[in-house]
Amino acid sequence: FEFNVATMNIRFYGQGAEISGSLKDEFRDKWIIEFIRKELTNNDAIMFQEIVDIKRFSKLADKLNMSCFAYDGSTNKGSYRHQHVVFCLNNKYVTATNSNEQYFRASRASGKCI
């Protein structure tokens, strides 16, 4: 059984790559999707770094047939600019248990989907 994993840093995703950007400044979705489809298509999972807007990123991942998992950084002061690490998994490894929650299955691991 082969399971391919990649990592990718997307500088301040959700703020248009700028530390001083706001959530409305993000413009790179089209190019990110194109790059992942071209360069990372054979990966079962991708770990992304510097994801500020995890809700938006999860919608982007839907277009790539992936589900994403992350922690909630909202309890931290100034968390609207918190850079998350987000784990995205090909949907062939994801099982929906009900309409509100999804769990993934891969070598005895489980986690809640965002």
Buried (B, 14 or more C-beta within 10 A) or exposed (E): EEEEEBEBEBBBBBBBBEEEBEBEEBEBBEEBBEEBEEEBEEBBBBBBBBBBBBEBBBEBBEEBEBBBBBBEBEEEEEEEBBBBBBBBBBBEBBEEEEEEEBBBEBEEEEBEBB
